[in-house]
Amino acid sequence: MGGWVEGDPVGDRLFLDLPALALERGGELPSVRVAYETWGTLDEDGGNAVLVEHALTGDSHVVGPAGPGHPTAGWWEGIVGPGRPVDTDRWFVVCANVLGGCQGTTGPSSTAPDGARWGSRFPEVTVGDQVRVEAALADALGIDRWACVVGGSMGGMRALEWAVAMPERVGTLFFLASSAVSSGDQIGTQTTQQAAIRADARWAGGDYPASAPPVDGLDVARRIAHLTYRSALELDARFGSAVQEDGRYAVASYLAHHGAKLAARFDAGSYVVLTEAMNSWDVGRGRGGVEAALARVTARTAVAGIDSDRLYPPAQQRRVADALGVPLRLIRSPYGHDGFLVEVDEVGALLSELLSG
């Protein structure tokens, strides 16, 4: 139960060990291990590399079956692979588990230098810190410049940070269902999810043992989050006020299923660390504001949103699109924020267009 830990089956993961990392908010990590996966073959000049950025509870397993080491099948099947929009017969695709995560990259459930779990001692990390770890991975792989950086939701934050912080290293950018700065609404819902985790008696200030994680708190946090991932229209159409034979509302059963499913494969400490990194996200911090930061982008960019997204509403993508002088590509979907994962045909068509340009 929980995330991947040392000794579990490796699956398709590869690992890179990095030296000490100084952090944006102060302090440092004495070392960082990065878990990542790749597909395709890197050209001799390194010019065909594509970076795919996963969202909050995603990981490096973009495509591939569930199995030892991988509790779920790839989270973007249909987008990456031979003959797919990100065609691995042409592109060398990389996806790394994010810093602070729980699927092989250093995070709260990882072992600290003293041999104990990091737990509450794990420092605050930012989107900028996460991208600097990815840049070190790119260096190690011999990739000076990404042909494309692709990301949705939390992954969109890292994709945008790449294009702003290191514009010379990003050829094209696909920014999907994300924002340039976290809103009060997003921070509010995510701090409420954190509170649900901390209210679990097993949280123990973040220093719980691997054998007794705060799964009840994480379950509730995921239920809260899932309400923001789907649209009110879809939930009402699918469930309405229907009651099951066991007396539970059908929608409550649906949310309980997703809460329990996440609690079985994710670490609560990582959930808190990563949602806090999202809360602190502001691409304009220290750069003169959002628009001034976006003026640094040189990548040819596609900006897309989901019309029914109530977590990252289209106005947030429109701000980015307007600043970059590109149209907002709006995908019509009843599925809300999760449309960026569900609407494979529409998302794939936009990616194909960007990559063929």
Secondary structure as GFF3:
##gff-version 3
##sequence-region A 1 357
A	DSSP	beta_strand	14	18	.	.	.	ID=ss1
A	DSSP	beta_strand	21	22	.	.	.	ID=ss2
A	DSSP	beta_strand	28	29	.	.	.	ID=ss3
A	DSSP	beta_strand	32	39	.	.	.	ID=ss4
A	DSSP	beta_strand	49	53	.	.	.	ID=ss5
A	DSSP	beta_strand	80	81	.	.	.	ID=ss6
A	DSSP	beta_strand	86	87	.	.	.	ID=ss7
A	DSSP	beta_strand	92	96	.	.	.	ID=ss8
A	DSSP	three_ten_helix	119	121	.	.	.	ID=ss9
A	DSSP	alpha_helix	127	141	.	.	.	ID=ss10
A	DSSP	beta_strand	146	152	.	.	.	ID=ss11
A	DSSP	alpha_helix	154	165	.	.	.	ID=ss12
A	DSSP	three_ten_helix	167	169	.	.	.	ID=ss13
A	DSSP	beta_strand	170	176	.	.	.	ID=ss14
A	DSSP	alpha_helix	184	198	.	.	.	ID=ss15
A	DSSP	three_ten_helix	201	206	.	.	.	ID=ss16
A	DSSP	alpha_helix	215	229	.	.	.	ID=ss17
A	DSSP	alpha_helix	232	238	.	.	.	ID=ss18
A	DSSP	alpha_helix	250	263	.	.	.	ID=ss19
A	DSSP	alpha_helix	268	279	.	.	.	ID=ss20
A	DSSP	alpha_helix	290	294	.	.	.	ID=ss21
A	DSSP	beta_strand	300	306	.	.	.	ID=ss22
A	DSSP	alpha_helix	314	324	.	.	.	ID=ss23
A	DSSP	beta_strand	328	331	.	.	.	ID=ss24
A	DSSP	three_ten_helix	336	338	.	.	.	ID=ss25
A	DSSP	alpha_helix	339	342	.	.	.	ID=ss26
A	DSSP	alpha_helix	344	356	.	.	.	ID=ss27
###
